[in-house]
Amino acid sequence: MGPSPGTGAARQYAGTMAGFWSGLASTLHGLEALAADSHRLDEETVDALRLLQYRLHWSSEALAGVEPPAGVREGHEELADALAEARDATGDIAEAIDLRGREGADALLLEWRGSLFRVRLARMRLTSRPANASEPAVFPAAAAAATALTFLGVAAFVAGAVLILWPLWAVGLGLVAGGYLAYRP
């Protein structure tokens, strides 16, 4: 059994993106560490912000050189947009610190954090596997049996308790237990 059409391209894309993420992870970590503590945003961090901004630019350029498979083009474009937005927001923070100090950065801090979050969100959307829309959802027969057993067991338990028929009560408990054992997702 050979690979299906497009499998090689998808694997190559996945490998390329794994290398891309390993390079971008330290950049995002550094940016998020600075964004988390606004007291660290001062004139001494401007050089670090410029370096991290350049890394975002480099990552954006590296991403532009990757051809995504057909199924992930939209997520790929969303990631490219998020990287560009994070790069620009990082530059705005660095410029605000240069011009007005920490107070200048405070006004842009939430927007900057949001742009960094958008990169993480784009990554999550790109790496999650969407449900295959061409295949209808099938309700497992074991789940239906478990549901039926549980409902019958509850009815038998309640009837046994109300009518004070302990054997019926015990059968109800057994049916509920059978419902739990019949299906495990």
Solvent accessible surface area in square Angstrom, and as a share of the most:
residue,aa,sasa,rsa
1,M,246,1.10
2,G,58,0.56
3,P,115,0.72
4,S,70,0.45
5,P,140,0.88
6,G,50,0.49
7,T,32,0.19
8,G,53,0.51
9,A,59,0.45
10,A,47,0.36
11,R,175,0.64
12,Q,135,0.60
13,Y,20,0.08
14,A,60,0.46
15,G,48,0.46
16,T,57,0.33
17,M,11,0.05
18,A,64,0.49
19,G,47,0.45
20,F,20,0.08
21,W,14,0.05
22,S,83,0.54
23,G,43,0.41
24,L,1,0.00
25,A,42,0.33
26,S,69,0.45
27,T,2,0.01
28,L,1,0.00
29,H,128,0.57
30,G,22,0.21
31,L,0,0.00
32,E,56,0.25
33,A,36,0.28
34,L,9,0.04
35,A,3,0.02
36,A,79,0.61
37,D,54,0.28
38,S,27,0.17
39,H,131,0.59
40,R,115,0.42
41,L,0,0.00
42,D,37,0.19
43,E,111,0.50
44,E,155,0.69
45,T,21,0.12
46,V,13,0.08
47,D,115,0.59
48,A,45,0.35
49,L,0,0.00
50,R,95,0.35
51,L,94,0.47
52,L,14,0.07
53,Q,38,0.17
54,Y,131,0.50
55,R,96,0.35
56,L,0,0.00
57,H,70,0.31
58,W,145,0.51
59,S,4,0.02
60,S,17,0.11
61,E,100,0.45
62,A,37,0.29
63,L,1,0.00
64,A,82,0.64
65,G,70,0.67
66,V,28,0.16
67,E,129,0.58
68,P,14,0.09
69,P,32,0.20
70,A,82,0.64
71,G,76,0.73
72,V,45,0.26
73,R,103,0.37
74,E,146,0.65
75,G,15,0.14
76,H,13,0.06
77,E,106,0.47
78,E,39,0.17
79,L,0,0.00
80,A,32,0.25
81,D,81,0.42
82,A,0,0.00
83,L,0,0.00
84,A,30,0.23
85,E,68,0.31
86,A,0,0.00
87,R,54,0.20
88,D,73,0.38
89,A,8,0.06
90,T,0,0.00
91,G,8,0.07
92,D,68,0.35
93,I,0,0.00
94,A,0,0.00
95,E,88,0.40
96,A,3,0.03
97,I,1,0.00
98,D,82,0.43
99,L,120,0.60
100,R,145,0.53
101,G,11,0.11
102,R,89,0.32
103,E,132,0.59
104,G,3,0.03
105,A,0,0.00
106,D,72,0.37
107,A,89,0.69
108,L,49,0.24
109,L,15,0.08
110,L,137,0.68
111,E,110,0.49
112,W,1,0.00
113,R,86,0.32
114,G,37,0.36
115,S,1,0.01
116,L,3,0.01
117,F,128,0.53
118,R,76,0.28
119,V,0,0.00
120,R,78,0.28
121,L,46,0.23
122,A,0,0.00
123,R,81,0.30
124,M,110,0.49
125,R,129,0.47
126,L,18,0.09
127,T,83,0.48
128,S,64,0.41
129,R,224,0.82
130,P,120,0.75
131,A,97,0.75
132,N,89,0.46
133,A,106,0.82
134,S,96,0.62
135,E,115,0.52
136,P,112,0.70
137,A,109,0.84
138,V,127,0.73
139,F,143,0.59
140,P,57,0.36
141,A,86,0.67
142,A,45,0.35
143,A,10,0.08
144,A,48,0.37
145,A,49,0.38
146,A,11,0.09
147,T,63,0.36
148,A,51,0.40
149,L,53,0.26
150,T,40,0.23
151,F,145,0.60
152,L,108,0.54
153,G,0,0.00
154,V,74,0.43
155,A,61,0.47
156,A,14,0.11
157,F,67,0.28
158,V,78,0.45
159,A,37,0.28
160,G,0,0.00
161,A,47,0.36
162,V,109,0.63
163,L,114,0.57
164,I,120,0.61
165,L,88,0.44
166,W,143,0.50
167,P,101,0.63
168,L,62,0.31
169,W,77,0.27
170,A,52,0.40
171,V,85,0.49
172,G,0,0.00
173,L,84,0.42
174,G,44,0.43
175,L,51,0.26
176,V,28,0.16
177,A,50,0.38
178,G,24,0.23
179,G,4,0.03
180,Y,149,0.57
181,L,119,0.59
182,A,43,0.33
183,Y,74,0.28
184,R,177,0.65
185,P,151,0.95
